[in-house]
Amino acid sequence: MIDARFEIDKLKQILRQKNISEDAIQSICGDIARDISSATADLLADAMIEAVSAGGDVSSSEFASEVISIRNGHTFSVDTSSGKQDFSEPPFPMLPKLLKNAKVSRKGDLYKVIPVSKKSNASSAVTTEAAIRNINEARQLAKDERDARDKGNTTGTPDPMAGMQILAAIQGSGRPSPQKKESRTREGSITYRTASSKQDAAVSWVMPAKNADLTDALRNINNNLQDSIDRVILDIVNRYSGMY
C-alpha cells in the first residue's frame, strides 16, 4: 500500500536537492496533494458504486443500502455498515403464516384467498438507484468541503487523503438525499390464489432461496481499488517530479 504523504515527503527532499525554493516546493506539493485527494476520492466513489451495483445484480437491496467505505491506516476499503457480506437467504415456507386467521371450509380445511404480485425486482432497483445517487451526491459534497478547506489552509501541505476521508464521512452519515419510496402495487399486476391446509407447506407457497454472497465481489473490488489508488498516487507524484 502506497502512503501518499510519504511519497510527497520524498519528493520534497528531491526538490530541495535541486535548490528549488521552499515556497515553490510547498506550492508544488500542495498541487500534488490536491490532485491525489480528488483522484482517489473518485476512485473510492466508483468502487462503492460498483459494490452497490453488485448487490443490485443479485437483487439484494439490503446489501446495496449498507455499502460504505472505511479507513484502514492510510487507505480505504469498501464494506457494509454491519460488516456482513453474505446476504443470502434460505427458502422460506410461507403457508403456515398465510393460514393464520384463515377461513374454515365445509370439509374442515383452512383456506385463504391471497393477492399475489407478479415477481418484480422493482424494490431492489429503487434501492440500488437511491444508493448510487447518494454516493454521487456525497462525492460532490466532499469536493465542495475539500475545496473550502483548501481555501482556509494557507500553510502546510493539504491532506492527500482528505477527499476519501470526507467522502466516507458524508456517505456514511446519511446526509445526501433519502431513498425515494416506490409503490408496490401497479395496475394489472395483482392476481389471486388460494392457500389451503391441504397443500404441502414444503412445496407450495415457498419463498425461493436467494444467493447473495458478496464476499468475493467485495474482495475483488477492494483489491482493484487499492491497486488503482497506489497507481494514481505514483503517477501523480512522478508526473510532477518529471517537471523539475
TALIN-V19751 format. One record per residue. RES is the residue in three letters. PHI is phi in whole degrees, -180 to 180 (NA if undefined). Layout:
res=(RES	RES)
phi=(PHI	PHI)
//
This chain:
res=(MET	ILE	ASP	ALA	ARG	PHE	GLU	ILE	ASP	LYS	LEU	LYS	GLN	ILE	LEU	ARG	GLN	LYS	ASN	ILE	SER	GLU	ASP	ALA	ILE	GLN	SER	ILE	CYS	GLY	ASP	ILE	ALA	ARG	ASP	ILE	SER	SER	ALA	THR	ALA	ASP	LEU	LEU	ALA	ASP	ALA	MET	ILE	GLU	ALA	VAL	SER	ALA	GLY	GLY	ASP	VAL	SER	SER	SER	GLU	PHE	ALA	SER	GLU	VAL	ILE	SER	ILE	ARG	ASN	GLY	HIS	THR	PHE	SER	VAL	ASP	THR	SER	SER	GLY	LYS	GLN	ASP	PHE	SER	GLU	PRO	PRO	PHE	PRO	MET	LEU	PRO	LYS	LEU	LEU	LYS	ASN	ALA	LYS	VAL	SER	ARG	LYS	GLY	ASP	LEU	TYR	LYS	VAL	ILE	PRO	VAL	SER	LYS	LYS	SER	ASN	ALA	SER	SER	ALA	VAL	THR	THR	GLU	ALA	ALA	ILE	ARG	ASN	ILE	ASN	GLU	ALA	ARG	GLN	LEU	ALA	LYS	ASP	GLU	ARG	ASP	ALA	ARG	ASP	LYS	GLY	ASN	THR	THR	GLY	THR	PRO	ASP	PRO	MET	ALA	GLY	MET	GLN	ILE	LEU	ALA	ALA	ILE	GLN	GLY	SER	GLY	ARG	PRO	SER	PRO	GLN	LYS	LYS	GLU	SER	ARG	THR	ARG	GLU	GLY	SER	ILE	THR	TYR	ARG	THR	ALA	SER	SER	LYS	GLN	ASP	ALA	ALA	VAL	SER	TRP	VAL	MET	PRO	ALA	LYS	ASN	ALA	ASP	LEU	THR	ASP	ALA	LEU	ARG	ASN	ILE	ASN	ASN	ASN	LEU	GLN	ASP	SER	ILE	ASP	ARG	VAL	ILE	LEU	ASP	ILE	VAL	ASN	ARG	TYR	SER	GLY	MET	TYR)
phi=(NA	-85	-95	-60	-61	-64	-66	-67	-64	-62	-66	-57	-64	-64	-67	-65	-67	-94	61	-82	-62	-64	-63	-66	-63	-63	-66	-62	-69	-64	-63	-62	-61	-66	-64	-64	-58	-69	-67	-72	-63	-65	-62	-66	-62	-64	-66	-65	-64	-62	-66	-58	-63	-64	-65	-64	-63	-106	57	-106	-67	-63	-63	-57	-77	-99	-64	-139	-119	-129	-92	-126	67	-105	-142	-132	-141	-99	-148	-115	-63	-91	82	-82	-121	-107	-108	-65	-132	-75	-58	-125	-70	-100	-58	-58	-70	-66	-87	-66	60	-77	-83	-110	-76	-63	-88	91	-83	-87	-153	-154	-86	-114	-74	-122	-84	-63	-58	-147	-101	-60	-62	-64	-65	-65	-63	-62	-62	-66	-64	-66	-62	-63	-64	-67	-68	-66	-59	-70	-61	-63	-62	-63	-68	-65	-64	-65	-65	-63	-66	-87	-98	-97	-133	80	-89	-59	-74	-68	-95	-61	-59	-68	-64	-67	-59	-63	-67	-69	-66	-83	-91	78	-67	-64	-58	-70	-65	-80	-88	-115	-66	-84	-109	-129	-58	83	-100	-106	-122	-125	-131	-105	-92	-141	-67	-77	-79	-82	-65	-82	-120	-88	58	-108	-69	-66	-65	-120	-94	-134	-88	-98	-59	-67	-62	-66	-61	-66	-60	-70	-63	-67	-62	-64	-61	-68	-63	-59	-65	-70	-62	-66	-62	-68	-62	-67	-64	-69	-62	-70	-83	-130)
//
